[in-house]
Amino acid sequence: MRINKYISETGVYPRRETDRLIAAGRITINGMVCAAGASVEPGDTVAVDGVTLSPDREERVYLALNKPVGITCTAARQVKGNIIDYVGYPSRIFAVGRLDKQSEGLILMTNDGAVVNRMMRSEHGHEKEYRVTVDKQVTGLFLQEMSAGVDILETRTKPCVTRMISDHEFAIILTQGLNLQIRRMCKALGYRVLRLERVRIMHITLSGLARGQWRHLTGDELAELHSRLGG
């Protein structure tokens, strides 16, 4: 089994984090620093910073957090206001994707690396819905241009769904997650984002979850999540 898959299945690190650890020389197989693409054989001992990882699955944790403004979606504990310390969960978890520090709303957290890997693949087209408040009146032309795709970061964003909520607020449903995508899209069209809230990821919503609170996903939510992710 490739080292990335092995470690993600322990539930300790997602594959992207594993890649960073490998590049830093912090992962060993049988005491030897491993290279990218290395394989793990039955009976091998895999360790991160000298701590042995077990392939035995620990209890899986799936949380929905209503993130407030000011919290940073990083596992780096030296960062003030990091999301891990904010939630304070008793076992290791990590965020699925990101919301920038000035944005708020729904973010999922888990220790299931396989779920993180499947959700982060943009080709799967998982929907994420946002409510956005801007500094100028929302027009039909603006919504049309947003939904058709906007040139940012040397690429054109994928077509998306937009809907007017009020004079200065609109909803947008994305199936990709470029860096600061909505803020950059609005800026490219002459608007400035004043408030950005994510209200839905796939079928999971903020309903009943106050700002700053978190909850475990329900059985029905988990069943639907695994069904959509293929296992």
C-alpha positions as CSV (number, residue, x, y, z in Angstrom):
1,M,0.0,0.0,0.0
2,R,1.3,3.4,-0.9
3,I,2.4,5.5,2.1
4,N,-0.1,8.2,1.5
5,K,-3.0,5.8,1.5
6,Y,-1.7,3.9,4.5
7,I,-1.4,7.1,6.6
8,S,-4.8,8.5,5.5
9,E,-6.5,5.2,6.5
10,T,-5.1,5.6,10.0
11,G,-7.2,8.7,10.3
12,V,-4.3,10.7,11.7
13,Y,-3.3,12.8,8.6
14,P,-5.0,13.5,5.2
15,R,-2.9,12.9,2.1
16,R,-1.9,16.5,1.5
17,E,-0.5,16.7,5.0
18,T,1.2,13.4,4.5
19,D,2.9,14.8,1.3
20,R,4.2,17.7,3.4
21,L,5.5,15.4,6.1
22,I,7.3,13.2,3.5
23,A,8.9,16.2,1.9
24,A,10.2,17.3,5.3
25,G,11.7,13.9,6.0
26,R,9.5,13.4,9.1
27,I,8.0,10.0,8.1
28,T,10.0,6.7,8.4
29,I,9.3,3.1,7.4
30,N,11.2,0.7,9.6
31,G,13.4,3.5,10.8
32,M,14.4,4.8,7.4
33,V,13.2,8.1,6.1
34,C,10.7,7.4,3.3
35,A,10.4,9.0,-0.1
36,A,7.3,10.1,-2.0
37,G,5.5,7.1,-3.5
38,A,7.1,4.6,-1.0
39,S,5.1,1.4,-0.3
40,V,4.2,-0.1,3.0
41,E,4.3,-3.9,3.3
42,P,2.6,-6.0,6.0
43,G,4.6,-5.9,9.2
44,D,6.3,-2.6,8.4
45,T,6.6,0.0,11.1
46,V,5.5,3.5,10.0
47,A,6.3,6.5,12.3
48,V,5.9,10.3,12.2
49,D,8.5,12.2,14.2
50,G,9.3,8.9,15.8
51,V,5.7,8.1,16.9
52,T,4.5,4.8,15.5
53,L,1.2,4.9,13.6
54,S,-1.2,2.0,13.8
55,P,-3.4,0.9,10.9
56,D,-6.1,0.0,13.4
57,R,-9.0,2.4,12.9
58,E,-9.9,4.6,15.8
59,E,-13.4,5.8,16.3
60,R,-14.3,8.1,13.5
61,V,-15.3,11.7,14.3
62,Y,-17.4,13.9,12.0
63,L,-18.2,17.5,13.2
64,A,-20.0,20.4,11.7
65,L,-18.7,23.8,13.0
66,N,-20.3,27.2,12.5
67,K,-17.0,29.1,12.3
68,P,-16.9,32.7,13.5
69,V,-14.9,35.5,11.9
70,G,-11.3,35.6,13.2
71,I,-10.7,31.8,13.4
72,T,-8.0,30.5,11.1
73,C,-8.5,27.1,9.4
74,T,-5.1,25.7,10.3
75,A,-3.8,22.8,12.4
76,A,-0.7,24.8,13.3
77,R,-1.0,25.3,17.0
78,Q,1.4,28.2,17.0
79,V,-1.1,30.3,15.0
80,K,-3.2,32.4,17.4
81,G,-6.9,31.6,16.9
82,N,-6.3,28.3,15.1
83,I,-9.4,26.2,14.5
84,I,-8.0,23.2,16.4
85,D,-7.6,25.0,19.7
86,Y,-10.9,26.9,19.1
87,V,-12.9,23.6,18.9
88,G,-10.9,21.9,21.6
89,Y,-11.9,18.4,20.6
90,P,-10.2,15.7,22.8
91,S,-8.8,13.7,19.9
92,R,-6.9,14.8,16.8
93,I,-9.2,16.2,14.0
94,F,-8.6,18.4,11.0
95,A,-10.7,20.7,8.9
96,V,-12.0,19.6,5.5
97,G,-10.9,22.5,3.2
98,R,-10.8,26.1,4.4
99,L,-12.7,29.2,5.1
100,D,-10.5,32.3,5.2
101,K,-10.1,34.1,8.5
102,Q,-12.6,36.9,7.6
103,S,-15.3,34.4,6.5
104,E,-17.7,32.6,8.6
105,G,-20.1,29.6,8.5
106,L,-20.0,25.9,7.9
107,I,-16.9,23.9,8.0
108,L,-16.6,20.1,8.5
109,M,-13.9,18.6,10.8
110,T,-13.0,14.9,11.0
111,N,-10.2,12.4,11.7
112,D,-11.2,10.4,8.6
113,G,-8.5,11.1,6.0
114,A,-10.3,9.1,3.3
115,V,-13.3,11.3,3.5
116,V,-11.1,14.5,3.3
117,N,-9.4,13.2,0.2
118,R,-12.7,12.4,-1.6
119,M,-14.3,15.7,-0.6
120,M,-11.4,17.8,-1.7
121,R,-11.3,16.4,-5.3
122,S,-12.9,19.2,-7.4
123,E,-13.7,16.8,-10.2
124,H,-16.4,15.3,-8.0
125,G,-18.4,18.6,-8.1
126,H,-19.5,18.7,-4.5
127,E,-21.7,21.8,-3.9
128,K,-20.9,24.5,-1.4
129,E,-23.4,27.3,-0.9
130,Y,-22.6,30.8,0.4
131,R,-24.4,34.0,1.3
132,V,-22.5,37.1,0.3
133,T,-23.0,40.7,1.2
134,V,-21.3,43.3,-1.1
135,D,-20.7,47.0,-1.0
136,K,-22.9,47.9,-4.1
137,Q,-26.3,47.0,-5.4
138,V,-26.6,43.5,-6.8
139,T,-27.7,43.6,-10.4
140,G,-28.9,40.9,-12.8
141,L,-25.9,41.6,-14.9
142,F,-23.5,41.0,-12.0
143,L,-25.2,37.7,-11.1
144,Q,-25.1,36.6,-14.7
145,E,-21.4,37.4,-15.0
146,M,-20.6,35.6,-11.7
147,S,-22.5,32.5,-12.8
148,A,-20.9,32.4,-16.3
149,G,-17.4,32.4,-14.9
150,V,-14.9,35.1,-14.0
151,D,-11.2,35.3,-14.9
152,I,-9.1,35.1,-11.7
153,L,-5.8,33.5,-10.8
154,E,-4.9,33.0,-14.5
155,T,-7.9,30.8,-15.0
156,R,-11.7,31.1,-15.6
157,T,-13.9,29.9,-12.8
158,K,-16.4,27.1,-13.5
159,P,-20.0,28.1,-14.2
160,C,-22.0,28.3,-11.0
161,V,-25.5,29.1,-9.7
162,T,-26.3,32.6,-8.3
163,R,-29.5,34.0,-6.8
164,M,-30.4,37.5,-5.5
165,I,-31.4,37.7,-1.8
166,S,-31.6,41.5,-1.4
167,D,-30.2,44.7,-2.8
168,H,-26.7,44.0,-1.4
169,E,-26.8,40.2,-0.8
170,F,-26.8,37.2,-3.0
171,A,-26.4,33.4,-2.8
172,I,-23.8,31.5,-4.8
173,I,-23.3,27.7,-5.2
174,L,-19.8,26.6,-6.2
175,T,-18.3,23.3,-7.2
176,Q,-14.7,24.3,-6.9
177,G,-12.6,26.0,-4.2
178,L,-9.9,28.4,-5.6
179,N,-8.1,30.5,-3.1
180,L,-10.4,33.4,-1.9
181,Q,-12.5,32.6,-5.0
182,I,-15.7,34.5,-4.2
183,R,-13.8,37.6,-3.0
184,R,-11.6,37.6,-6.1
185,M,-14.6,37.0,-8.4
186,C,-16.5,40.0,-6.9
187,K,-13.4,42.2,-7.0
188,A,-12.9,41.4,-10.7
189,L,-16.4,42.7,-11.3
190,G,-15.9,45.9,-9.3
191,Y,-17.5,44.7,-6.0
192,R,-16.1,44.3,-2.5
193,V,-17.3,41.6,-0.2
194,L,-18.4,42.9,3.2
195,R,-19.6,39.5,4.6
196,L,-19.2,36.0,3.5
197,E,-20.9,33.0,5.1
198,R,-20.9,29.4,4.0
199,V,-24.4,27.9,4.7
200,R,-24.1,24.4,3.1
201,I,-21.6,21.8,2.1
202,M,-23.3,19.1,-0.1
203,H,-26.4,18.1,1.9
204,I,-25.1,19.4,5.3
205,T,-26.4,22.8,6.4
206,L,-26.0,25.3,9.3
207,S,-29.6,24.8,10.3
208,G,-29.9,25.0,14.1
209,L,-26.2,25.6,14.7
210,A,-25.4,29.0,16.3
211,R,-22.3,30.9,15.5
212,G,-19.2,29.4,17.2
213,Q,-21.0,26.1,18.0
214,W,-20.2,22.7,16.7
215,R,-22.1,19.4,16.6
216,H,-21.6,15.8,15.5
217,L,-23.1,14.9,12.2
218,T,-26.3,12.8,12.5
219,G,-26.6,9.2,11.4
220,D,-28.6,10.3,8.4
221,E,-26.1,12.9,7.4
222,L,-23.3,10.4,7.7
223,A,-25.1,7.8,5.7
224,E,-25.8,10.3,2.9
225,L,-22.2,11.6,3.0
226,H,-20.7,8.2,2.6
227,S,-23.2,7.3,-0.1
228,R,-22.3,10.4,-2.1
229,L,-18.6,9.8,-1.6
230,G,-18.8,6.2,-2.7
231,G,-18.2,4.3,0.5
